[in-house]
Amino acid sequence: MLKGIKARGDKFHMVLENPECVNVSFWYVPTRLRHVPHDDERIKELGRITPILKARMMQKGTLMISYQPLGDIPNFFRNIISNSGIQKKDVDFLLDELDRLGHDL
């Protein structure tokens, strides 16, 4: 998953640059925020849109990824993949679907 996130450039921002095992924490970055400096205001906005994107996932029924804050860090997605049957195409779908559902936020 980390490779997929990094391959998509500025569409995602890692909360922790070096994830622990299968636990990947990240924000989806919508189009309007991709050229905004990554500062406290941008981080707050990413935290604000995370639950909105989660609601869109649930409404569409295509994804279910948990999110949560951590201390002073606002809401972010926390995806854990522990199924050995997951393939690259599955991760690609997940990341592409996040972009499809959230690009206009």
DRENDRENPA-291322 format. One record per residue (C-alpha): residue in one letter; x, y, z. Coordinates in steps of 0.25 Angstrom, whole numbers, always signed. Example, Ala and Ser with C-alpha at 12.3 -4.5 7.8 and 13.67 -1.06 7.14 Angstrom:
<nodes>
+---+-------+-------+-------+
: r :    c1 :    c2 :    c3 :
+---+-------+-------+-------+
: A :   +49 :   -18 :   +31 :
: S :   +55 :    -4 :   +29 :
+---+-------+-------+-------+
</nodes>
This chain:
<nodes>
+---+-------+-------+-------+
: r :    c1 :    c2 :    c3 :
+---+-------+-------+-------+
: M :    +0 :    +0 :    +0 :
: L :   +11 :    +9 :    +3 :
: K :   +17 :    +8 :   -11 :
: G :    +3 :   +11 :   -17 :
: I :    +2 :   +24 :    -8 :
: K :   +16 :   +29 :   -12 :
: A :   +13 :   +25 :   -27 :
: R :    +1 :   +35 :   -27 :
: G :    +9 :   +47 :   -23 :
: D :    +2 :   +58 :   -16 :
: K :   -12 :   +51 :   -15 :
: F :    -8 :   +45 :    -2 :
: H :    +0 :   +50 :   +10 :
: M :    +6 :   +40 :   +20 :
: V :    +3 :   +43 :   +35 :
: L :   +15 :   +34 :   +39 :
: E :   +26 :   +33 :   +28 :
: N :   +30 :   +19 :   +33 :
: P :   +18 :   +11 :   +35 :
: E :   +18 :    +0 :   +45 :
: C :   +16 :   -14 :   +39 :
: V :    +3 :   -14 :   +32 :
: N :    -3 :    -1 :   +39 :
: V :    -3 :   +10 :   +28 :
: S :    -7 :   +24 :   +33 :
: F :   -10 :   +35 :   +23 :
: W :   -19 :   +46 :   +18 :
: Y :   -25 :   +47 :    +5 :
: V :   -22 :   +61 :    -2 :
: P :   -33 :   +66 :   -11 :
: T :   -29 :   +74 :   -23 :
: R :   -31 :   +88 :   -17 :
: L :   -21 :   +85 :    -6 :
: R :   -10 :   +79 :   -14 :
: H :    -2 :   +92 :   -16 :
: V :    -5 :   +97 :    -2 :
: P :    +7 :   +97 :    +7 :
: H :    +7 :   +85 :   +17 :
: D :    +5 :   +94 :   +30 :
: D :    -5 :   +94 :   +42 :
: E :   -16 :  +100 :   +34 :
: R :   -15 :   +89 :   +23 :
: I :   -14 :   +78 :   +33 :
: K :   -27 :   +83 :   +40 :
: E :   -34 :   +83 :   +27 :
: L :   -30 :   +69 :   +23 :
: G :   -35 :   +65 :   +37 :
: R :   -48 :   +72 :   +34 :
: I :   -50 :   +65 :   +20 :
: T :   -46 :   +51 :   +25 :
: P :   -60 :   +48 :   +31 :
: I :   -67 :   +54 :   +19 :
: L :   -59 :   +44 :   +10 :
: K :   -62 :   +33 :   +19 :
: A :   -77 :   +36 :   +18 :
: R :   -76 :   +36 :    +3 :
: M :   -70 :   +22 :    +4 :
: M :   -81 :   +17 :   +13 :
: Q :   -92 :   +23 :    +4 :
: K :   -86 :   +17 :    -9 :
: G :   -83 :    +4 :    -2 :
: T :   -69 :    +2 :    -9 :
: L :   -59 :    +4 :    +3 :
: M :   -59 :    +3 :   +18 :
: I :   -46 :    +9 :   +24 :
: S :   -45 :   +14 :   +38 :
: Y :   -41 :   +28 :   +42 :
: Q :   -37 :   +34 :   +56 :
: P :   -29 :   +46 :   +62 :
: L :   -17 :   +43 :   +70 :
: G :   -13 :   +53 :   +80 :
: D :   -12 :   +67 :   +73 :
: I :   -12 :   +60 :   +59 :
: P :   -26 :   +62 :   +54 :
: N :   -34 :   +51 :   +47 :
: F :   -27 :   +42 :   +37 :
: F :   -29 :   +29 :   +30 :
: R :   -23 :   +17 :   +37 :
: N :   -23 :    +5 :   +28 :
: I :   -18 :    -9 :   +32 :
: I :   -16 :   -20 :   +22 :
: S :   -14 :   -33 :   +28 :
: N :   -20 :   -42 :   +17 :
: S :    -9 :   -50 :    +9 :
: G :   -19 :   -51 :    -2 :
: I :   -19 :   -36 :    -5 :
: Q :   -13 :   -33 :   -19 :
: K :    -7 :   -20 :   -25 :
: K :   -20 :   -18 :   -32 :
: D :   -28 :   -18 :   -19 :
: V :   -19 :    -7 :   -14 :
: D :   -20 :    +1 :   -27 :
: F :   -35 :    +0 :   -26 :
: L :   -35 :    +5 :   -12 :
: L :   -26 :   +17 :   -15 :
: D :   -33 :   +20 :   -28 :
: E :   -47 :   +20 :   -21 :
: L :   -42 :   +29 :   -10 :
: D :   -38 :   +39 :   -21 :
: R :   -51 :   +37 :   -29 :
: L :   -60 :   +39 :   -17 :
: G :   -51 :   +51 :   -11 :
: H :   -45 :   +59 :   -22 :
: D :   -56 :   +70 :   -21 :
: L :   -55 :   +72 :    -6 :
+---+-------+-------+-------+
</nodes>
